[in-house]
Amino acid sequence: MKKYQKPQAFAVETKDQRFAGTFEVLVPVPDRVKPHRVAGQFPTMQAAEGWMHSDEGQEAIAALFEKTKGR
């Protein structure tokens, strides 16, 4: 039996043409089809991934999970 694992945040290229060439962080949330977008735009994939693993990024992602947990 597999144990439930919290979905992990990931960085992708921004689909919004106004911010073409930038990257954003998306967080899959249980019971929601579309992932939440966090933070702002990042110039590179490495910058977005670096933010996800920073203290600020970890706190923002944890706060998002806490906010959606009560729904």
ROVEXGU-143843 format. One record per residue: residue in one letter; x, y, z of N, C-alpha, C, O, CB in turn. Coordinates in pm, whole numbers, plus 50000, padded with zeros to 5 digits. Atoms other than C-alpha are relative to their C-alpha. Last residue first. Glycine has a CB too. Layout:
<kolba:A | n_xx:X | n_yy:Y | n_zz:Z | ca_xx:X | ca_yy:Y | ca_zz:Z | c_xx:X | c_yy:Y | c_zz:Z | o_xx:X | o_yy:Y | o_zz:Z | cb_xx:X | cb_yy:Y | cb_zz:Z>
...
***
This chain:
<kolba:R | n_xx:50112 | n_yy:49996 | n_zz:50094 | ca_xx:48847 | ca_yy:52410 | ca_zz:50248 | c_xx:49931 | c_yy:49869 | c_zz:49991 | o_xx:49834 | o_yy:49856 | o_zz:49916 | cb_xx:50045 | cb_yy:50039 | cb_zz:49864>
<kolba:G | n_xx:50127 | n_yy:49980 | n_zz:49932 | ca_xx:49062 | ca_yy:52417 | ca_zz:50562 | c_xx:49879 | c_yy:49996 | c_zz:49909 | o_xx:49766 | o_yy:50000 | o_zz:49958 | cb_xx:50002 | cb_yy:50128 | cb_zz:50071>
<kolba:K | n_xx:50034 | n_yy:50119 | n_zz:49922 | ca_xx:49366 | ca_yy:52265 | ca_zz:50391 | c_xx:49862 | c_yy:50012 | c_zz:50064 | o_xx:49791 | o_yy:49912 | o_zz:50079 | cb_xx:50105 | cb_yy:49975 | cb_zz:50108>
<kolba:T | n_xx:50094 | n_yy:50083 | n_zz:50076 | ca_xx:49377 | ca_yy:52539 | ca_zz:50126 | c_xx:49955 | c_yy:49876 | c_zz:50078 | o_xx:49860 | o_yy:49809 | o_zz:50038 | cb_xx:50062 | cb_yy:49957 | cb_zz:49869>
<kolba:K | n_xx:50117 | n_yy:49921 | n_zz:50039 | ca_xx:49531 | ca_yy:52801 | ca_zz:50354 | c_xx:49895 | c_yy:49914 | c_zz:49931 | o_xx:49776 | o_yy:49931 | o_zz:49953 | cb_xx:50041 | cb_yy:50116 | cb_zz:49908>
<kolba:E | n_xx:50080 | n_yy:49975 | n_zz:49880 | ca_xx:49768 | ca_yy:52553 | ca_zz:50518 | c_xx:49871 | c_yy:50073 | c_zz:49965 | o_xx:49764 | o_yy:50042 | o_zz:50019 | cb_xx:50080 | cb_yy:50081 | cb_zz:50102>
<kolba:F | n_xx:50062 | n_yy:50127 | n_zz:49960 | ca_xx:49891 | ca_yy:52429 | ca_zz:50178 | c_xx:49912 | c_yy:50019 | c_zz:50123 | o_xx:49803 | o_yy:49962 | o_zz:50130 | cb_xx:50109 | cb_yy:49895 | cb_zz:50028>
<kolba:L | n_xx:50104 | n_yy:50030 | n_zz:50100 | ca_xx:49948 | ca_yy:52789 | ca_zz:50064 | c_xx:49929 | c_yy:49870 | c_zz:50034 | o_xx:49806 | o_yy:49862 | o_zz:50024 | cb_xx:50062 | cb_yy:49992 | cb_zz:49859>
<kolba:A | n_xx:50115 | n_yy:49914 | n_zz:49970 | ca_xx:50133 | ca_yy:52871 | ca_zz:50386 | c_xx:49886 | c_yy:49973 | c_zz:49903 | o_xx:49769 | o_yy:49976 | o_zz:49941 | cb_xx:50040 | cb_yy:50148 | cb_zz:49994>
<kolba:A | n_xx:50066 | n_yy:50055 | n_zz:49881 | ca_xx:50363 | ca_yy:52572 | ca_zz:50331 | c_xx:49876 | c_yy:50081 | c_zz:50036 | o_xx:49774 | o_yy:50025 | o_zz:50074 | cb_xx:50098 | cb_yy:49996 | cb_zz:50120>
<kolba:I | n_xx:50066 | n_yy:50124 | n_zz:50043 | ca_xx:50442 | ca_yy:52692 | ca_zz:49977 | c_xx:49925 | c_yy:49937 | c_zz:50118 | o_xx:49812 | o_yy:49891 | o_zz:50102 | cb_xx:50103 | cb_yy:49900 | cb_zz:49942>
<kolba:A | n_xx:50113 | n_yy:49963 | n_zz:50086 | ca_xx:50516 | ca_yy:53046 | ca_zz:50098 | c_xx:49921 | c_yy:49877 | c_zz:49957 | o_xx:49798 | o_yy:49879 | o_zz:49954 | cb_xx:50049 | cb_yy:50077 | cb_zz:49877>
<kolba:E | n_xx:50105 | n_yy:49941 | n_zz:49916 | ca_xx:50733 | ca_yy:52918 | ca_zz:50386 | c_xx:49876 | c_yy:50035 | c_zz:49918 | o_xx:49764 | o_yy:50012 | o_zz:49962 | cb_xx:50052 | cb_yy:50125 | cb_zz:50071>
<kolba:Q | n_xx:50058 | n_yy:50108 | n_zz:49920 | ca_xx:50933 | ca_yy:52688 | ca_zz:50158 | c_xx:49886 | c_yy:50052 | c_zz:50088 | o_xx:49784 | o_yy:49985 | o_zz:50104 | cb_xx:50109 | cb_yy:49934 | cb_zz:50087>
<kolba:G | n_xx:50082 | n_yy:50084 | n_zz:50086 | ca_xx:50986 | ca_yy:52972 | ca_zz:49912 | c_xx:49931 | c_yy:49889 | c_zz:50077 | o_xx:49812 | o_yy:49863 | o_zz:50057 | cb_xx:50083 | cb_yy:49941 | cb_zz:49890>
<kolba:E | n_xx:50117 | n_yy:49922 | n_zz:50040 | ca_xx:51111 | ca_yy:53215 | ca_zz:50176 | c_xx:49903 | c_yy:49916 | c_zz:49916 | o_xx:49782 | o_yy:49920 | o_zz:49938 | cb_xx:50043 | cb_yy:50126 | cb_zz:49922>
<kolba:D | n_xx:50089 | n_yy:49991 | n_zz:49883 | ca_xx:51343 | ca_yy:52953 | ca_zz:50326 | c_xx:49872 | c_yy:50075 | c_zz:49965 | o_xx:49763 | o_yy:50034 | o_zz:50005 | cb_xx:50071 | cb_yy:50071 | cb_zz:50117>
<kolba:S | n_xx:49956 | n_yy:49902 | n_zz:49899 | ca_xx:51490 | ca_yy:52881 | ca_zz:49984 | c_xx:49902 | c_yy:50000 | c_zz:50116 | o_xx:49793 | o_yy:49944 | o_zz:50107 | cb_xx:50012 | cb_yy:50142 | cb_zz:49938>
<kolba:H | n_xx:49924 | n_yy:50068 | n_zz:49896 | ca_xx:51416 | ca_yy:52557 | ca_zz:49796 | c_xx:50053 | c_yy:50096 | c_zz:50107 | o_xx:50113 | o_yy:50052 | o_zz:50205 | cb_xx:50116 | cb_yy:49925 | cb_zz:49938>
<kolba:M | n_xx:50081 | n_yy:50106 | n_zz:49939 | ca_xx:51136 | ca_yy:52701 | ca_zz:49582 | c_xx:50072 | c_yy:49936 | c_zz:50118 | o_xx:50008 | o_yy:49898 | o_zz:50216 | cb_xx:49966 | cb_yy:49893 | cb_zz:49897>
<kolba:W | n_xx:50097 | n_yy:49937 | n_zz:49911 | ca_xx:51341 | ca_yy:53019 | ca_zz:49524 | c_xx:49916 | c_yy:49893 | c_zz:50071 | o_xx:49888 | o_yy:49906 | o_zz:50190 | cb_xx:49909 | cb_yy:50096 | cb_zz:49920>
<kolba:G | n_xx:49927 | n_yy:49951 | n_zz:49883 | ca_xx:51630 | ca_yy:52815 | ca_zz:49384 | c_xx:49906 | c_yy:50064 | c_zz:50101 | o_xx:49921 | o_yy:50045 | o_zz:50222 | cb_xx:50106 | cb_yy:50099 | cb_zz:49959>
<kolba:E | n_xx:49975 | n_yy:50116 | n_zz:49916 | ca_xx:51390 | ca_yy:52633 | ca_zz:49153 | c_xx:50076 | c_yy:50038 | c_zz:50127 | o_xx:50052 | o_yy:49983 | o_zz:50234 | cb_xx:50078 | cb_yy:49893 | cb_zz:49922>
<kolba:A | n_xx:50129 | n_yy:50045 | n_zz:49947 | ca_xx:51263 | ca_yy:52964 | ca_zz:49018 | c_xx:50020 | c_yy:49881 | c_zz:50092 | o_xx:49961 | o_yy:49876 | o_zz:50200 | cb_xx:49904 | cb_yy:49963 | cb_zz:49885>
<kolba:A | n_xx:50042 | n_yy:49901 | n_zz:49900 | ca_xx:51617 | ca_yy:53102 | ca_zz:48980 | c_xx:49868 | c_yy:49958 | c_zz:50064 | o_xx:49851 | o_yy:49972 | o_zz:50185 | cb_xx:49985 | cb_yy:50140 | cb_zz:49935>
<kolba:Q | n_xx:49918 | n_yy:50019 | n_zz:49881 | ca_xx:51732 | ca_yy:52782 | ca_zz:48807 | c_xx:49961 | c_yy:50098 | c_zz:50110 | o_xx:49962 | o_yy:50062 | o_zz:50228 | cb_xx:50148 | cb_yy:50015 | cb_zz:49966>
<kolba:M | n_xx:50053 | n_yy:50118 | n_zz:49929 | ca_xx:51440 | ca_yy:52802 | ca_zz:48562 | c_xx:50078 | c_yy:49978 | c_zz:50130 | o_xx:50020 | o_yy:49942 | o_zz:50232 | cb_xx:50008 | cb_yy:49873 | cb_zz:49909>
<kolba:T | n_xx:49952 | n_yy:50131 | n_zz:50045 | ca_xx:51553 | ca_yy:53151 | ca_zz:48464 | c_xx:49934 | c_yy:49889 | c_zz:50081 | o_xx:49880 | o_yy:49912 | o_zz:50189 | cb_xx:50154 | cb_yy:49991 | cb_zz:50013>
<kolba:P | n_xx:49935 | n_yy:49991 | n_zz:50131 | ca_xx:51426 | ca_yy:53511 | ca_zz:48475 | c_xx:50046 | c_yy:49865 | c_zz:49945 | o_xx:50053 | o_yy:49846 | o_zz:49823 | cb_xx:50118 | cb_yy:50093 | cb_zz:50008>
<kolba:F | n_xx:49857 | n_yy:50019 | n_zz:49983 | ca_xx:51175 | ca_yy:53446 | ca_zz:48756 | c_xx:50066 | c_yy:49999 | c_zz:49863 | o_xx:50009 | o_yy:49946 | o_zz:49768 | cb_xx:50031 | cb_yy:49870 | cb_zz:50078>
<kolba:Q | n_xx:49935 | n_yy:50053 | n_zz:50119 | ca_xx:50818 | ca_yy:53574 | ca_zz:48766 | c_xx:50150 | c_yy:49993 | c_zz:50027 | o_xx:50207 | o_yy:50079 | o_zz:50094 | cb_xx:49968 | cb_yy:50087 | cb_zz:49874>
<kolba:G | n_xx:50008 | n_yy:49919 | n_zz:50120 | ca_xx:50630 | ca_yy:53621 | ca_zz:49089 | c_xx:50063 | c_yy:49929 | c_zz:49883 | o_xx:50058 | o_yy:49807 | o_zz:49873 | cb_xx:50067 | cb_yy:50134 | cb_zz:50021>
<kolba:A | n_xx:49891 | n_yy:49905 | n_zz:50022 | ca_xx:50551 | ca_yy:53418 | ca_zz:49396 | c_xx:49979 | c_yy:50081 | c_zz:49873 | o_xx:49866 | o_yy:50105 | o_zz:49831 | cb_xx:50133 | cb_yy:49928 | cb_zz:49994>
<kolba:V | n_xx:49945 | n_yy:49928 | n_zz:49886 | ca_xx:50300 | ca_yy:53134 | ca_zz:49379 | c_xx:50112 | c_yy:50092 | c_zz:49955 | o_xx:50169 | o_yy:50075 | o_zz:49848 | cb_xx:50050 | cb_yy:49904 | cb_zz:50107>
<kolba:R | n_xx:49876 | n_yy:49933 | n_zz:50039 | ca_xx:50069 | ca_yy:52995 | ca_zz:49112 | c_xx:50048 | c_yy:50079 | c_zz:50121 | o_xx:49971 | o_yy:50151 | o_zz:50184 | cb_xx:49980 | cb_yy:50094 | cb_zz:49875>
<kolba:H | n_xx:49988 | n_yy:49860 | n_zz:49961 | ca_xx:49811 | ca_yy:52747 | ca_zz:49236 | c_xx:50134 | c_yy:50054 | c_zz:49953 | o_xx:50234 | o_yy:49983 | o_zz:49951 | cb_xx:49986 | cb_yy:50016 | cb_zz:50154>
<kolba:P | n_xx:49910 | n_yy:49965 | n_zz:49889 | ca_xx:49768 | ca_yy:52422 | ca_zz:49044 | c_xx:50001 | c_yy:50150 | c_zz:50029 | o_xx:49974 | o_yy:50231 | o_zz:49941 | cb_xx:50143 | cb_yy:49953 | cb_zz:49968>
<kolba:K | n_xx:49896 | n_yy:49908 | n_zz:50047 | ca_xx:49454 | ca_yy:52358 | ca_zz:48834 | c_xx:50092 | c_yy:50037 | c_zz:50117 | o_xx:50043 | o_yy:50073 | o_zz:50224 | cb_xx:49938 | cb_yy:50127 | cb_zz:49937>
<kolba:V | n_xx:49948 | n_yy:50047 | n_zz:50127 | ca_xx:49239 | ca_yy:52053 | ca_zz:48913 | c_xx:50121 | c_yy:50083 | c_zz:49955 | o_xx:50221 | o_yy:50028 | o_zz:49911 | cb_xx:49891 | cb_yy:50005 | cb_zz:49893>
<kolba:R | n_xx:50005 | n_yy:49889 | n_zz:50096 | ca_xx:49186 | ca_yy:52123 | ca_zz:49281 | c_xx:50066 | c_yy:49952 | c_zz:49872 | o_xx:50174 | o_yy:49893 | o_zz:49875 | cb_xx:50070 | cb_yy:50129 | cb_zz:50057>
<kolba:D | n_xx:50138 | n_yy:49961 | n_zz:50028 | ca_xx:49101 | ca_yy:51861 | ca_zz:49542 | c_xx:49989 | c_yy:50123 | c_zz:49911 | o_xx:49886 | o_yy:50191 | o_zz:49912 | cb_xx:49927 | cb_yy:50026 | cb_zz:50129>
<kolba:P | n_xx:50101 | n_yy:50106 | n_zz:50002 | ca_xx:49464 | ca_yy:51839 | ca_zz:49658 | c_xx:49860 | c_yy:50058 | c_zz:49981 | o_xx:49830 | o_yy:50167 | o_zz:50027 | cb_xx:50006 | cb_yy:49918 | cb_zz:50131>
<kolba:V | n_xx:50073 | n_yy:50004 | n_zz:49874 | ca_xx:49680 | ca_yy:52140 | ca_zz:49566 | c_xx:49896 | c_yy:49889 | c_zz:49991 | o_xx:49825 | o_yy:49880 | o_zz:49891 | cb_xx:49934 | cb_yy:50138 | cb_zz:50032>
<kolba:P | n_xx:50122 | n_yy:50080 | n_zz:50008 | ca_xx:49948 | ca_yy:52128 | ca_zz:49296 | c_xx:49935 | c_yy:49991 | c_zz:50139 | o_xx:50002 | o_yy:49962 | o_zz:50238 | cb_xx:50030 | cb_yy:49858 | cb_zz:49945>
<kolba:V | n_xx:50014 | n_yy:50095 | n_zz:49890 | ca_xx:50193 | ca_yy:52417 | ca_zz:49348 | c_xx:49870 | c_yy:49923 | c_zz:49982 | o_xx:49762 | o_yy:49982 | o_zz:49992 | cb_xx:50003 | cb_yy:50071 | cb_zz:50137>
<kolba:L | n_xx:50136 | n_yy:50050 | n_zz:49985 | ca_xx:50317 | ca_yy:52617 | ca_zz:49050 | c_xx:49998 | c_yy:49894 | c_zz:50109 | o_xx:50090 | o_yy:49813 | o_zz:50122 | cb_xx:49946 | cb_yy:49942 | cb_zz:49866>
<kolba:V | n_xx:50009 | n_yy:50118 | n_zz:49914 | ca_xx:50634 | ca_yy:52829 | ca_zz:49046 | c_xx:49853 | c_yy:49964 | c_zz:50016 | o_xx:49771 | o_yy:50049 | o_zz:50052 | cb_xx:50066 | cb_yy:50026 | cb_zz:50139>
<kolba:E | n_xx:50081 | n_yy:49983 | n_zz:49880 | ca_xx:50688 | ca_yy:53069 | ca_zz:48757 | c_xx:49995 | c_yy:49868 | c_zz:50076 | o_xx:50025 | o_yy:49762 | o_zz:50022 | cb_xx:49858 | cb_yy:50049 | cb_zz:49964>
<kolba:F | n_xx:50044 | n_yy:50125 | n_zz:49938 | ca_xx:50939 | ca_yy:53112 | ca_zz:48473 | c_xx:49921 | c_yy:50031 | c_zz:50127 | o_xx:49942 | o_yy:50135 | o_zz:50190 | cb_xx:50120 | cb_yy:49908 | cb_zz:50032>
<kolba:T | n_xx:49977 | n_yy:50009 | n_zz:49856 | ca_xx:51011 | ca_yy:53398 | ca_zz:48235 | c_xx:49944 | c_yy:49868 | c_zz:50052 | o_xx:49876 | o_yy:49795 | o_zz:49979 | cb_xx:49937 | cb_yy:50120 | cb_zz:50075>
<kolba:G | n_xx:49859 | n_yy:50023 | n_zz:49970 | ca_xx:51057 | ca_yy:53407 | ca_zz:47858 | c_xx:50032 | c_yy:49995 | c_zz:50148 | o_xx:50149 | o_yy:49985 | o_zz:50185 | cb_xx:50081 | cb_yy:50107 | cb_zz:49937>
<kolba:A | n_xx:49933 | n_yy:50102 | n_zz:50081 | ca_xx:50718 | ca_yy:53560 | ca_zz:47785 | c_xx:50149 | c_yy:49992 | c_zz:50035 | o_xx:50215 | o_yy:50094 | o_zz:50055 | cb_xx:49983 | cb_yy:50029 | cb_zz:49849>
<kolba:F | n_xx:49878 | n_yy:50034 | n_zz:49927 | ca_xx:50576 | ca_yy:53769 | ca_zz:48071 | c_xx:50079 | c_yy:49892 | c_zz:49926 | o_xx:50143 | o_yy:49808 | o_zz:49990 | cb_xx:49966 | cb_yy:49953 | cb_zz:50142>
<kolba:R | n_xx:49945 | n_yy:49874 | n_zz:49947 | ca_xx:50302 | ca_yy:53947 | ca_zz:47875 | c_xx:50131 | c_yy:49976 | c_zz:50073 | o_xx:50214 | o_yy:50067 | o_zz:50083 | cb_xx:49899 | cb_yy:50066 | cb_zz:50096>
<kolba:Q | n_xx:49914 | n_yy:49937 | n_zz:50101 | ca_xx:50254 | ca_yy:53623 | ca_zz:47679 | c_xx:50058 | c_yy:50133 | c_zz:50048 | o_xx:50161 | o_yy:50177 | o_zz:49996 | cb_xx:49921 | cb_yy:50022 | cb_zz:49873>
<kolba:D | n_xx:50050 | n_yy:49865 | n_zz:50025 | ca_xx:50121 | ca_yy:53445 | ca_zz:47989 | c_xx:50097 | c_yy:50072 | c_zz:49905 | o_xx:50215 | o_yy:50089 | o_zz:49937 | cb_xx:49984 | cb_yy:50079 | cb_zz:50133>
<kolba:K | n_xx:50082 | n_yy:50005 | n_zz:50120 | ca_xx:50227 | ca_yy:53079 | ca_zz:47959 | c_xx:49947 | c_yy:50137 | c_zz:49961 | o_xx:49909 | o_yy:50158 | o_zz:49846 | cb_xx:49883 | cb_yy:49904 | cb_zz:50021>
<kolba:T | n_xx:50126 | n_yy:49926 | n_zz:49990 | ca_xx:50516 | ca_yy:53120 | ca_zz:48203 | c_xx:49924 | c_yy:49993 | c_zz:49868 | o_xx:49982 | o_yy:50013 | o_zz:49761 | cb_xx:50026 | cb_yy:50146 | cb_zz:50038>
<kolba:E | n_xx:49996 | n_yy:49875 | n_zz:50075 | ca_xx:50783 | ca_yy:52851 | ca_zz:48172 | c_xx:49861 | c_yy:50064 | c_zz:50005 | o_xx:49759 | o_yy:49996 | o_zz:49996 | cb_xx:50044 | cb_yy:49976 | cb_zz:49853>
<kolba:V | n_xx:50029 | n_yy:50014 | n_zz:50143 | ca_xx:50754 | ca_yy:52594 | ca_zz:48446 | c_xx:50012 | c_yy:50135 | c_zz:49933 | o_xx:50011 | o_yy:50240 | o_zz:49999 | cb_xx:49857 | cb_yy:49940 | cb_zz:49978>
<kolba:A | n_xx:49980 | n_yy:49877 | n_zz:50078 | ca_xx:50879 | ca_yy:52547 | ca_zz:48802 | c_xx:49974 | c_yy:49970 | c_zz:49853 | o_xx:50017 | o_yy:49866 | o_zz:49801 | cb_xx:50143 | cb_yy:50058 | cb_zz:50021>
<kolba:F | n_xx:49911 | n_yy:50012 | n_zz:50116 | ca_xx:50747 | ca_yy:52272 | ca_zz:49030 | c_xx:50005 | c_yy:50132 | c_zz:49926 | o_xx:49915 | o_yy:50215 | o_zz:49937 | cb_xx:49953 | cb_yy:49887 | cb_zz:49906>
<kolba:A | n_xx:50001 | n_yy:49881 | n_zz:50085 | ca_xx:50589 | ca_yy:52238 | ca_zz:49374 | c_xx:50096 | c_yy:49978 | c_zz:49883 | o_xx:50192 | o_yy:49902 | o_zz:49894 | cb_xx:50039 | cb_yy:50129 | cb_zz:50081>
<kolba:Q | n_xx:49887 | n_yy:49910 | n_zz:49995 | ca_xx:50558 | ca_yy:51886 | ca_zz:49512 | c_xx:49982 | c_yy:50119 | c_zz:49906 | o_xx:49923 | o_yy:50106 | o_zz:49799 | cb_xx:50129 | cb_yy:49926 | cb_zz:49966>
<kolba:P | n_xx:49948 | n_yy:49963 | n_zz:50131 | ca_xx:50238 | ca_yy:51697 | ca_zz:49579 | c_xx:50109 | c_yy:50106 | c_zz:50013 | o_xx:50103 | o_yy:50193 | o_zz:50101 | cb_xx:49888 | cb_yy:50051 | cb_zz:49910>
<kolba:K | n_xx:50043 | n_yy:49866 | n_zz:50036 | ca_xx:50207 | ca_yy:51569 | ca_zz:49939 | c_xx:50059 | c_yy:50036 | c_zz:49863 | o_xx:50178 | o_yy:50015 | o_zz:49841 | cb_xx:50044 | cb_yy:50103 | cb_zz:50109>
<kolba:Q | n_xx:49889 | n_yy:49906 | n_zz:49999 | ca_xx:50265 | ca_yy:51195 | ca_zz:49949 | c_xx:49950 | c_yy:50135 | c_zz:49953 | o_xx:49881 | o_yy:50144 | o_zz:49852 | cb_xx:50117 | cb_yy:49950 | cb_zz:49913>
<kolba:Y | n_xx:50028 | n_yy:49874 | n_zz:50070 | ca_xx:49995 | ca_yy:50950 | ca_zz:50042 | c_xx:50118 | c_yy:50093 | c_zz:50016 | o_xx:50171 | o_yy:50112 | o_zz:50126 | cb_xx:49871 | cb_yy:50066 | cb_zz:50054>
<kolba:K | n_xx:50035 | n_yy:49894 | n_zz:49908 | ca_xx:50146 | ca_yy:50616 | ca_zz:50150 | c_xx:49975 | c_yy:50127 | c_zz:49919 | o_xx:50044 | o_yy:50153 | o_zz:49820 | cb_xx:50112 | cb_yy:50021 | cb_zz:50106>
<kolba:K | n_xx:49920 | n_yy:49878 | n_zz:50008 | ca_xx:50141 | ca_yy:50338 | ca_zz:49900 | c_xx:49947 | c_yy:50103 | c_zz:50098 | o_xx:49827 | o_yy:50119 | o_zz:50118 | cb_xx:50000 | cb_yy:50056 | cb_zz:49857>
<kolba:M | n_xx:50083 | n_yy:49883 | n_zz:50000 | ca_xx:50000 | ca_yy:50000 | ca_zz:50000 | c_xx:50089 | c_yy:50125 | c_zz:50000 | o_xx:50180 | o_yy:50137 | o_zz:50082 | cb_xx:49905 | cb_yy:49999 | cb_zz:50121>
***
